[in-house]
């Protein structure tokens, strides 16, 4: 199971990040994540315990 690198909580959700001017919005796009999906894009996670935002990128061809 994936955990937060800041507080080691297992309360991780995958989100999308929308930016506008000097602000950003996190939009939930899945349930609690067990493992990162394989893709060629940047995947964003937020910790529901401490609020830490983690960017995760893998390149599978």
C-alpha positions as CSV (number, residue, x, y, z in Angstrom):
1,X,0.0,0.0,0.0
2,X,1.3,3.5,-0.8
3,X,1.9,5.8,2.1
4,X,2.6,9.5,2.5
5,X,6.3,10.3,2.4
6,X,5.8,13.2,4.9
7,X,3.7,11.6,7.7
8,X,3.6,7.9,6.6
9,X,-0.2,7.8,6.7
10,X,-2.0,5.4,4.4
11,X,-4.7,7.9,3.7
12,X,-3.8,8.8,0.1
13,X,-6.1,10.0,-2.6
14,X,-5.3,10.6,-6.3
15,X,-6.3,14.1,-7.4
16,X,-6.2,16.5,-10.3
17,X,-4.7,19.9,-9.7
18,X,-6.3,23.0,-11.4
19,X,-4.3,26.2,-11.3
20,X,-5.6,29.7,-11.8
21,X,-3.7,32.9,-11.1
22,X,-2.0,32.4,-7.7
23,X,-4.4,29.7,-6.4
24,X,-5.0,26.0,-7.0
25,X,-7.8,23.6,-6.6
26,X,-7.6,19.8,-5.9
27,X,-10.3,17.7,-7.5
28,X,-10.7,14.1,-6.3
29,X,-10.6,11.6,-9.2
30,X,-10.5,8.2,-7.4
31,X,-10.8,6.3,-4.2
32,X,-8.0,5.6,-1.7
33,X,-5.0,4.4,-3.8
34,X,-3.4,1.0,-3.1
35,X,-0.6,1.4,-5.7
36,X,0.3,3.9,-8.4
37,X,-1.1,3.1,-11.9
38,X,1.2,2.6,-14.8
39,X,1.1,5.5,-17.2
40,X,3.1,8.1,-19.1
41,X,1.8,11.1,-17.3
42,X,2.3,12.8,-13.9
43,X,-0.1,11.5,-11.3
44,X,-0.9,13.6,-8.3
45,X,-1.6,12.4,-4.8
46,X,-2.7,14.2,-1.6
47,X,-2.4,12.9,1.9
48,X,-5.7,13.2,3.8
49,X,-3.9,13.2,7.1
50,X,-1.3,16.0,6.7
51,X,-2.2,17.6,3.3
52,X,1.1,16.8,1.6
53,X,0.9,16.8,-2.2
54,X,3.1,14.3,-4.0
55,X,3.7,14.2,-7.8
56,X,4.5,10.8,-9.2
57,X,5.7,10.1,-12.7
58,X,6.5,6.8,-14.4
59,X,7.2,6.2,-18.1
60,X,6.1,2.8,-19.3
61,X,6.5,2.1,-23.0
